[in-house]
Amino acid sequence: MAVEQCLVIIKPDGLVKSLTGNIISVLSETKLKIVGARILKVSRKLAEKHYSGLKQNQIKEHGEKKGTQIFENTINYIMGKYHTDRVMVLVYHGENAIAKIREIVGKTNPEEADPISIRGKYGRINSKTGVLENVIHASDSIETAEKEIKLWFTPDQLSELIYPITTEKTETEKTIWK
């Protein structure tokens, strides 16, 4: 059994519906360790980086115009244009983390997800936008998890070092508490 990490995002509809406690409780059944947690507003730049592979796949699947519109709706969704402007992002760590979490989360499309999965219980397809409001995101592979975790977290925001790090001296301005 391999020790893995998995990024989980409780999306804006999950926050606005007050599902964070329910979702974290269900995910606790995996017996995995949470090594990072943040609540933040998602910038357009962050949303586009997170969904960078999605745009090309959607264009291939639906054609240029419809694929671009689906991508835009997805970006607007994660940025909170339809609900609240915040998400909760977590990093789970442990044996077979990805498979354990994805089983509980369910299929991406809430209509195809097992009714007892998180997406099956709480997800929907928004009839106005066509967006899969599936409440939660979970990394789908070891490679994707690493890319996503490094996108959403810095090493000092995690309670354990899960990937190799380096240090460098920078001269950047930093906001601190007064």
C-alpha positions in Angstrom: 0.0 0.0 0.0 1.3 3.4 -1.0 1.3 6.5 1.1 -0.3 9.3 -1.0 -1.7 12.7 -0.8 -5.1 13.9 -2.2 -6.3 17.5 -2.6 -9.9 18.0 -1.7 -11.8 21.3 -2.4 -15.2 21.9 -0.9 -16.6 24.1 -3.5 -18.6 27.3 -3.1 -22.0 25.5 -3.2 -20.8 23.2 -0.4 -19.9 26.2 1.8 -23.1 28.1 1.1 -25.2 25.0 1.9 -23.2 24.6 5.2 -22.0 21.1 4.1 -18.4 21.4 5.3 -19.0 19.5 8.6 -21.0 16.8 6.9 -18.3 16.3 4.2 -15.4 16.3 6.6 -17.2 13.8 8.8 -17.8 11.5 5.9 -14.2 11.8 4.7 -13.0 11.0 8.3 -14.2 7.4 7.6 -11.0 7.0 5.4 -8.8 7.3 8.6 -6.5 9.6 6.6 -4.7 12.5 8.2 -5.4 16.1 7.3 -2.1 17.9 6.8 -3.4 21.1 5.3 -6.5 23.2 5.4 -7.4 26.6 4.1 -10.5 28.7 3.4 -9.9 31.2 0.6 -11.3 33.2 -2.2 -10.3 31.8 -5.6 -8.8 34.2 -8.1 -9.3 33.9 -11.8 -5.6 33.1 -12.2 -5.8 30.2 -9.6 -9.0 28.9 -11.1 -7.5 28.8 -14.6 -4.4 27.1 -13.5 -6.4 24.5 -11.6 -8.6 23.8 -14.6 -5.9 24.3 -17.3 -6.3 20.7 -18.8 -10.1 21.0 -18.7 -10.5 23.7 -21.3 -8.8 21.7 -24.1 -10.7 18.5 -23.2 -14.0 20.4 -23.3 -13.2 22.0 -26.6 -12.4 18.6 -28.1 -15.6 17.1 -26.6 -18.1 19.9 -27.2 -16.5 22.1 -29.9 -14.8 25.5 -29.6 -17.8 27.7 -28.7 -19.6 25.4 -26.3 -16.3 24.1 -24.8 -15.2 27.6 -24.1 -18.5 28.5 -22.5 -18.4 25.4 -20.3 -14.9 26.3 -19.2 -16.0 29.9 -18.4 -19.0 28.6 -16.4 -16.7 26.2 -14.5 -14.2 29.0 -13.7 -17.1 31.3 -12.6 -18.4 28.4 -10.4 -15.2 27.8 -8.5 -14.7 31.6 -8.1 -18.1 31.8 -6.5 -20.0 33.8 -9.0 -23.1 31.6 -8.4 -22.9 31.0 -4.7 -20.3 32.4 -2.2 -16.8 33.5 -3.1 -14.9 31.0 -0.9 -13.8 27.4 -0.9 -12.3 25.1 1.7 -9.1 23.3 0.5 -7.7 20.3 2.4 -4.8 17.9 1.9 -5.3 14.4 3.1 -2.3 12.1 3.6 -2.1 8.3 4.1 -2.3 4.9 2.5 -4.2 4.9 -0.8 -5.6 8.3 -0.1 -6.8 9.0 -3.6 -8.8 5.8 -4.1 -10.3 6.0 -0.6 -11.4 9.6 -1.0 -12.7 9.3 -4.6 -14.8 6.3 -3.6 -16.6 8.4 -1.0 -16.8 11.5 -3.2 -18.4 9.6 -6.1 -18.5 10.2 -9.9 -18.0 13.8 -11.2 -21.5 14.0 -12.6 -23.9 14.0 -9.7 -26.6 12.3 -11.8 -24.2 9.3 -12.3 -22.8 9.3 -8.8 -23.9 6.7 -6.2 -26.7 8.3 -4.2 -24.8 7.6 -0.9 -21.7 9.4 -2.2 -21.0 13.0 -1.4 -21.8 14.1 -5.0 -24.8 11.8 -5.2 -26.3 13.3 -2.0 -25.4 17.0 -2.5 -24.6 17.6 -6.1 -26.7 18.9 -9.0 -26.5 20.1 -12.5 -27.4 23.8 -12.7 -30.1 24.0 -15.4 -29.3 27.7 -16.1 -25.5 27.3 -16.6 -25.1 23.6 -17.3 -22.4 23.5 -14.6 -21.9 20.3 -12.6 -22.3 21.8 -9.1 -20.9 18.7 -7.5 -19.9 20.2 -4.2 -16.4 18.7 -4.0 -13.2 18.2 -6.0 -10.7 15.4 -5.3 -7.4 14.7 -7.0 -7.7 11.8 -9.4 -4.0 10.6 -9.6 -0.7 10.9 -7.7 0.6 13.2 -10.4 -2.5 15.4 -10.4 -2.5 15.5 -6.5 1.1 16.8 -6.4 0.4 19.4 -9.1 -2.8 20.6 -7.3 -1.3 20.6 -3.8 1.7 22.7 -5.0 -0.8 25.1 -6.7 -3.0 25.6 -3.6 -0.5 25.3 -0.8 3.0 26.4 0.0 5.2 24.1 2.1 4.8 26.2 5.2 1.0 25.9 5.0 1.2 22.1 5.5 1.8 20.4 8.9 4.1 17.8 7.2 6.6 18.0 4.4 5.1 15.7 1.8 7.3 16.7 -1.1 10.9 17.8 -1.4 11.5 21.5 -0.7 14.2 24.0 -1.2 14.7 27.4 0.5 15.6 30.6 -1.2 16.1 34.1 0.0 13.6 36.6 -1.4 13.1 40.3 -1.1 9.4 40.3 -1.5 7.0 42.3 0.6 4.8 40.3 3.0 1.6 41.1 4.9 1.9 40.5 8.6 -0.3 41.0 11.6 -0.1 44.4 13.4 
